[in-house]
Amino acid sequence: MAQNNMWTLVDYFDVWGNEEDGWEVNNLSTEFDDLYIDPESTDEEIVAFLKDIGYFNRDVQVSDLEIWDDGDIIEFFKADDGMPICRLQRNY
């Protein structure tokens, strides 16, 4: 496993705001800091992985999420209102 394929999952457990005024992450926590994610993984595979480790509920679908991937950070938002949920950040 290459080090740059290891990720940290950060949960946004306290989010303030709303869709109209915008969102602010008030507090967060590191849930995992040693997740291996294959660099060829699709959004669907990453969401399935997060369900497998118990982070997302089994009924969460990719269509329920908006996923932003800049290469070093993959951020997840609720698709219906844009509320931030969590992020994966690449470990270096």
Secondary structure, DSSP 8 states (H G I E B T S, - for coil): --GGGEEEEEEEEEEEEETTTEEEEEEEEEEEEEEE--TT--HHHHHHHHHHTTSS-TT--GGGEEEEE-SSEEEEEETTT--EEEEEEE--
